[in-house]
Every structure is written in structure tokens, then in C-alpha cells.
Amino acid sequence: MTNTLSPRSLIIALGADHGGVALKNRLAAALIEAGHQVLDFGTDGPASVDYPDFAHAVCAAVTGKRADYGILVCGTGIGMSIAANRNPGIRCALVHDVTTTRLTRAHNDANVLALGARIIGEEVALDILRSFLTTEFEGGRHIGRIAKLSTVPETTP
């Protein structure tokens, strides 16, 4: 794969549970081939593990500025996205196609991507990865909305 994953070299933190390890490894290989640096937080095999441990490690790398973005993979992506979004400063999006990926980067400035290895195929995952890394945040009207994601509302509407 040529360096079509991003116009610049990035540091990407990766994490997966046992349900996502094979897809995580494929994404890591594509990222390295494209010239990006990968921080692989595991897991590395099929033994059952707890997905929050890997989500929190990846999110710590992103919020600690050791990685530009994070990619999380589990069976459905749901558990990883829930765990990731418990971290302040993380905007993790669970996506299943290129359109939602593009829109979450452009409108939500997502900094972590969650994928379901049992839901999407390898080629779709690679297309999603490419879209995630090449779509820029639009800013503008979205900036205020993003700021609200970092605060807890005092009252409910």
C-alpha cells in the first residue's frame, strides 16, 4: 500500500482485544507500510482479555500527546468506544463506513476510531482508516459543539 493513508507521517496508537487482534495487526502493517509510526498497546493473541485496559492505554497515549490518533478494535467496536469515551479529551467514534468516518472527523474532530472486526471486513477497515487519517476537522460552527463535549452540563434541557 502506498502512502495514501495520510499526507504526513503520524504516530498512531493501536489497541485491540482478542476479538480484534487480527484486524489490528493488519491495520498496523498498513500504517507502517505507509510510513507512520505505530504504538501497539496489544493484545497480541486470541486469549480472552478485558477491552477497557487496551482502550484506556490508547487514550492515555492520545491525551498525553504521545500519539496523534488512536485506533481501537474489538468484536463489535461498541465496548471499545464506550471505554474510550470515558476519558476526558477523547472523542471516539464507532464507525462502519467511509461516510460516517469522514463526517466524524470533519464535524466531531474525532481523535480515536473504534472498529468492529466482526462487523466490517478488512478492505472496508482499510478504507475507513484512510478516510480517518486524511479528513481534516472543518472547525467553524463545530468548534463550540466540540467544546461542550468536554464539560458536564449543570442541568438537563
C-alpha positions as CSV (number, residue, x, y, z in Angstrom):
1,M,0.0,0.0,0.0
2,T,1.3,3.4,-0.9
3,N,1.3,6.3,1.5
4,T,-2.3,7.2,0.7
5,L,-3.2,6.8,4.4
6,S,-2.2,10.4,5.2
7,P,-0.3,13.3,3.5
8,R,2.0,13.4,6.5
9,S,3.7,11.0,8.9
10,L,1.7,10.3,12.0
11,I,2.0,8.5,15.3
12,I,-0.9,6.1,15.7
13,A,-1.7,4.3,19.0
14,L,-3.4,0.9,18.4
15,G,-5.2,-1.4,20.8
16,A,-7.5,-4.4,20.5
17,D,-9.0,-7.2,22.5
18,H,-9.0,-10.8,21.4
19,G,-11.8,-10.2,19.0
20,G,-10.0,-7.5,17.2
21,V,-6.3,-8.6,17.3
22,A,-6.2,-9.9,13.7
23,L,-7.6,-6.7,12.2
24,K,-5.5,-4.5,14.5
25,N,-2.4,-6.3,13.2
26,R,-3.5,-5.7,9.6
27,L,-4.1,-2.0,10.2
28,A,-0.7,-1.8,11.9
29,A,1.0,-3.3,8.9
30,A,-0.7,-0.9,6.5
31,L,0.2,2.1,8.7
32,I,3.9,1.1,8.9
33,E,4.0,0.4,5.2
34,A,2.6,3.9,4.6
35,G,5.4,5.4,6.8
36,H,3.6,6.0,10.0
37,Q,4.8,5.1,13.5
38,V,2.7,2.7,15.4
39,L,2.4,2.4,19.2
40,D,0.9,-1.1,19.7
41,F,-0.7,-1.5,23.1
42,G,-1.8,-5.1,22.4
43,T,-3.3,-7.5,22.7
44,D,-1.2,-9.9,20.7
45,G,-3.1,-13.2,20.7
46,P,-6.5,-14.9,20.9
47,A,-6.6,-15.3,24.7
48,S,-9.6,-13.5,26.3
49,V,-8.7,-10.1,27.7
50,D,-10.5,-7.1,29.0
51,Y,-11.0,-4.4,26.3
52,P,-11.1,-1.4,28.7
53,D,-7.5,-2.0,29.6
54,F,-6.4,-1.5,25.9
55,A,-8.9,1.4,25.3
56,H,-7.5,3.3,28.3
57,A,-3.9,2.7,27.3
58,V,-4.5,4.0,23.7
59,C,-6.5,7.0,25.1
60,A,-3.7,7.9,27.5
61,A,-1.3,8.0,24.6
62,V,-3.6,10.3,22.6
63,T,-4.4,12.7,25.5
64,G,-0.7,12.6,26.6
65,K,0.3,13.7,23.1
66,R,2.4,10.6,22.5
67,A,0.1,9.7,19.6
68,D,-1.7,11.8,17.0
69,Y,-4.7,9.4,16.9
70,G,-5.9,6.2,18.3
71,I,-7.4,3.1,16.7
72,L,-9.3,0.6,18.8
73,V,-10.6,-2.8,17.6
74,C,-12.9,-5.3,19.3
75,G,-15.6,-7.7,18.0
76,T,-18.2,-5.0,17.5
77,G,-16.3,-1.8,18.4
78,I,-19.0,-1.0,20.9
79,G,-17.2,-1.9,24.1
80,M,-14.0,-0.1,23.0
81,S,-15.9,3.1,22.1
82,I,-17.7,3.1,25.4
83,A,-14.5,2.6,27.3
84,A,-12.6,5.2,25.3
85,N,-15.3,7.9,25.7
86,R,-15.0,7.7,29.5
87,N,-11.6,9.5,29.0
88,P,-11.7,13.3,29.1
89,G,-10.3,14.8,25.9
90,I,-11.2,11.7,23.8
91,R,-13.8,11.8,21.0
92,C,-14.0,8.2,20.0
93,A,-16.3,7.3,17.0
94,L,-17.6,3.9,16.3
95,V,-17.9,3.7,12.5
96,H,-18.8,1.2,9.9
97,D,-18.3,3.0,6.6
98,V,-16.3,5.8,5.0
99,T,-19.1,8.3,5.1
100,T,-19.5,8.2,8.9
101,T,-15.8,8.3,9.2
102,R,-15.4,11.4,7.1
103,L,-18.2,13.2,8.9
104,T,-16.9,12.3,12.4
105,R,-13.5,13.8,11.5
106,A,-15.0,16.8,9.8
107,H,-17.7,17.6,12.3
108,N,-16.6,16.0,15.6
109,D,-12.8,16.2,15.3
110,A,-12.7,12.5,16.4
111,N,-9.3,11.6,17.7
112,V,-9.9,7.9,18.3
113,L,-11.6,5.4,15.9
114,A,-13.4,2.3,17.1
115,L,-13.9,-0.6,14.7
116,G,-15.8,-3.9,14.9
117,A,-13.7,-6.7,13.5
118,R,-16.8,-9.0,13.4
119,I,-18.9,-6.3,11.7
120,I,-16.7,-4.9,8.9
121,G,-14.2,-6.6,6.6
122,E,-10.5,-5.9,6.1
123,E,-10.9,-3.8,3.0
124,V,-13.7,-1.7,4.5
125,A,-11.5,-1.2,7.6
126,L,-8.6,0.0,5.4
127,D,-10.8,2.4,3.5
128,I,-12.1,3.7,6.9
129,L,-8.6,4.1,8.1
130,R,-7.6,6.1,5.0
131,S,-10.6,8.4,5.4
132,F,-10.0,8.9,9.1
133,L,-6.4,10.0,8.6
134,T,-7.0,12.2,5.5
135,T,-10.1,14.1,6.6
136,E,-9.5,17.4,8.3
137,F,-11.7,18.9,11.0
138,E,-13.8,21.7,9.5
139,G,-13.8,24.0,12.5
140,G,-16.2,26.8,12.2
141,R,-19.6,26.1,13.7
142,H,-18.4,22.8,15.1
143,I,-15.8,24.3,17.5
144,G,-18.3,25.4,20.1
145,R,-20.0,22.0,19.9
146,I,-16.7,20.2,20.4
147,A,-16.0,22.4,23.5
148,K,-19.3,21.3,25.0
149,L,-18.2,17.7,24.8
150,S,-15.5,18.4,27.4
151,T,-17.9,19.9,30.0
152,V,-20.6,18.3,32.2
153,P,-23.9,20.1,31.8
154,E,-25.3,21.6,35.1
155,T,-28.9,20.9,34.1
156,T,-30.6,18.8,31.5
157,P,-32.7,20.6,28.9
